Amino acid sequence: MVEKLWGGRFEQGLDQQTEEYGASIKFEQRLAPFDLQGSLAHVKMLGETGIISQDEAKQIAQGLELVEQKLIAGEIEFKIENEDIHMNMEAELTKAIGPVAGKLHTARSRNDQVATDMHLYLKAVLNQMLSALTKLRETIVNLAVNQVDTVMPGYTHLQHAQPISFGQHLMAYYQMFTRDFERFEFNIKHTNMNPLGAAALAGTTFPIDRKLTTRLLDFEKPYANSMDAVSDRDF
């Protein structure tokens, strides 16, 4: 188990029920591959900028790759006592390479880390949604073409109103799903921004390279304001 970051303030640990109530790992597990992706970019940047040595960066990167292999193989047991996805991944990394794993914290906070995880996760999910909506709309059009002359009752206020074509009825849903598609496209624009480097909220005094992590993580650009980067929920 990784020692909790706030643990030094208290003589004892949390009650088990309180710990389970506050734990987010049950649903945060889906962020694991994105947490590792963000960490790999971060440690590469730390090595490239000389914030940590290249040897340390290489060792941490190799450890992260080992953790990724375990994750893909389904060999990682996510533990409530490790609190969140970051601490669970760090526990696995520490098991793999020892104390040098702690240097991955350098110039980073769990605040910008989780924001980066969420942006990476949503980028992936939104692209999957766009692909699924495209296929769904194509299917609707293919069905509607063959139902132009199929007559059915159109309803208003749950009452028969006018005769309509079943093809027209289907194409109404095509238009609705098209608007959903456009909304998700817009969401991608605001999701495709890199929060990494904002640290807790005011940035860091380390000479980080945000352009490098932005490129490594395939974001369009970094956030312009560090407080916005870690507090943004409207993306």
C-alpha positions, -999 to 999 in steps of 0.1 A, spaced: 0 0 0 12 35 -8 13 59 21 -15 84 19 -4 119 10 -23 134 39 -14 106 63 13 126 82 -14 148 98 -31 120 117 -20 94 142 -43 67 129 -59 57 96 -95 59 85 -123 37 97 -129 10 71 -164 21 63 -153 57 59 -125 46 36 -149 25 15 -173 54 13 -147 79 1 -129 56 -23 -133 63 -60 -113 34 -73 -144 12 -81 -153 35 -110 -119 51 -116 -105 18 -128 -114 27 -163 -89 56 -162 -60 32 -156 -47 31 -192 -50 68 -195 -32 74 -162 -3 53 -174 -3 72 -208 -1 105 -190 26 93 -167 47 80 -196 45 114 -213 53 132 -180 84 112 -172 97 115 -207 94 153 -203 111 152 -169 141 133 -185 142 155 -216 143 187 -196 169 174 -171 145 177 -141 154 141 -133 182 121 -149 177 103 -182 186 70 -164 158 76 -138 134 86 -165 142 55 -185 138 33 -154 104 48 -145 92 45 -181 102 8 -182 84 3 -149 52 20 -163 54 -3 -193 55 -33 -170 25 -20 -151 7 -15 -185 14 -51 -194 0 -63 -161 -31 -41 -167 -37 -56 -201 -33 -91 -188 -58 -84 -160 -33 -90 -133 -37 -58 -113 -59 -59 -82 -73 -24 -75 -73 -17 -38 -96 6 -18 -68 14 7 -48 29 -22 -76 55 -25 -77 64 -62 -63 54 -96 -31 73 -92 -21 57 -59 -30 23 -72 -8 28 -103 20 42 -81 18 12 -58 22 -12 -88 51 10 -101 68 10 -67 66 -28 -66 81 -30 -100 111 -6 -97 113 5 -60 117 40 -44 127 57 -77 90 55 -86 84 85 -62 102 108 -86 73 105 -110 55 130 -86 80 157 -96 64 188 -111 30 172 -110 0 171 -87 -29 146 -85 -50 176 -96 -35 181 -131 -30 143 -132 -67 134 -129 -77 163 -152 -53 148 -178 -67 113 -173 -103 126 -178 -93 145 -210 -76 115 -225 -105 92 -215 -131 115 -230 -112 120 -262 -112 82 -267 -149 78 -257 -161 107 -278 -143 93 -309 -160 60 -303 -193 77 -300 -188 96 -332 -180 64 -350 -210 46 -335 -233 75 -344 -221 75 -380 -229 38 -383 -263 43 -367 -272 72 -390 -261 52 -421 -283 23 -409 -313 46 -405 -309 61 -440 -306 26 -455 -339 16 -437 -357 48 -446 -349 45 -483 -370 13 -485 -398 27 -464 -407 59 -483 -441 45 -494 -449 28 -461 -478 48 -446 -483 51 -409 -502 74 -385 -484 104 -372 -492 115 -336 -495 147 -317 -505 147 -280 -508 109 -283 -536 112 -308 -537 103 -345 -529 135 -364 -518 130 -400 -507 102 -422 -469 101 -427 -443 80 -444 -424 55 -421 -393 67 -440 -400 102 -428 -405 90 -393 -371 72 -394 -353 103 -408 -366 124 -379 -343 102 -358 -315 107 -383 -317 144 -377 -318 140 -339 -287 118 -339 -270 143 -363 -274 170 -337 -259 146 -311 -230 140 -335 -224 178 -338 -225 182 -300 -199 155 -295 -177 171 -322 -179 204 -303 -170 186 -270 -139 171 -286 -127 206 -294 -127 215 -257 -115 181 -245 -85 182 -268 -66 205 -244 -37 195 -221 -41 203 -184 -7 186 -175 17 212 -160 -9 231 -140 1 211 -109 -22 217 -79 -35 250 -95 -7 275 -97 17 257 -119 52 246 -108 87 263 -104 103 233 -123 113 241 -159 87 218 -175 80 216 -212 42 217 -217 45 218 -255 64 184 -253 37 167 -232 10 182 -254 26 167 -284 33 133 -267 -3 130 -256 -17 142 -290 -35 172 -276 -41 202 -298 -28 227 -272 -21 232 -235 -45 252 -213 -37 289 -212 -45 292 -175 -34 268 -148 -64 274 -125 -88 269 -154 -69 237 -163 -77 219 -130 -111 235 -123 -126 232 -158 -157 210 -157 -177 224 -186 -156 208 -213 
